[in-house]
Amino acid sequence: RNRKNIMAPKKPTKGKKEIVAANEVTVSFYVKISAAANVIYFSIRMLWMYESFSILHWIALGFVLAAHAGGNYMLRFMSKPTLSPTGDLIQAGMDLNMGGGLPEYCKDLVIFTSGLQTLTMISDLFWLLVFLIPVYIVYSLWTPLIQPWLTAGSEPIDERDPKAARKMARRERRQQHVKFAHK
């Protein structure tokens, strides 16, 4: 018999070499974003607006530079391929262009800090947005990690099998209708 395939067509998967090439382009792109933000910031803020540069600017700049370096380092680390002693590709590393996961958070961090660093040349009040980084980290860790850990083992009794739930409900009803004998 000749049947038509009614299932959705399978998405083509990337080969290891394609993943390595795409990861190199992605890491290079995010390093360039960080470098561009730093060049713009240092050329304008340090050369033209140096009089308004205080110790708080240095502290905030150090935090942003650490975030740039950390995000780019993690992207480079996650995309690092594994090679055999002969130079053959064994593992391509994590696909950075796959949706979700830690690579997305690192890319978001680099984009956010680059934009933040550039916006601070307009007003110093944009430095307050630095406090959104820890809030975003806690938010991104809450659902997959923190909340399940906090709520582990606190399942309600009714979520067991239906027979046990009915039995427990019957037992509770009997206890409510117990009549006390008077002497």
Residue pairs with C-beta under 8 A, 6 or more apart in sequence:
14 22
14 95
16 81
16 89
16 91
16 92
17 89
17 92
19 92
19 93
19 95
20 79
20 81
20 89
20 92
20 93
22 95
22 96
22 97
23 79
23 81
23 92
23 93
23 94
23 95
23 96
23 97
24 79
26 75
26 79
26 96
26 97
26 107
27 72
27 75
27 76
27 79
27 96
30 71
30 72
30 75
30 107
30 110
30 111
31 72
33 110
33 111
33 114
34 68
34 71
34 72
34 110
34 113
34 114
36 114
37 68
37 113
37 114
37 115
37 117
37 118
38 65
38 68
38 117
40 118
40 121
41 61
41 117
41 118
41 120
41 121
44 121
45 53
45 57
45 120
45 121
46 53
49 121
52 124
56 127
57 124
57 127
60 120
60 127
60 130
61 117
63 130
64 113
64 116
64 117
64 130
67 109
67 110
67 113
67 133
68 110
68 113
68 114
70 109
71 106
71 107
71 109
71 110
71 113
72 106
72 110
74 102
74 103
74 106
75 96
75 103
75 106
75 107
75 110
78 93
78 94
78 96
78 102
78 103
78 106
79 93
79 94
79 96
80 93
81 89
81 90
81 91
81 92
81 93
82 89
82 90
82 91
82 93
83 89
83 90
84 90
94 101
94 103
95 103
96 103
96 107
105 137
105 140
108 136
109 133
112 132
112 133
112 136
113 133
116 126
116 127
116 129
116 130
119 126
119 129
120 126
120 127
138 146
157 164
157 165
157 168
158 165
158 168
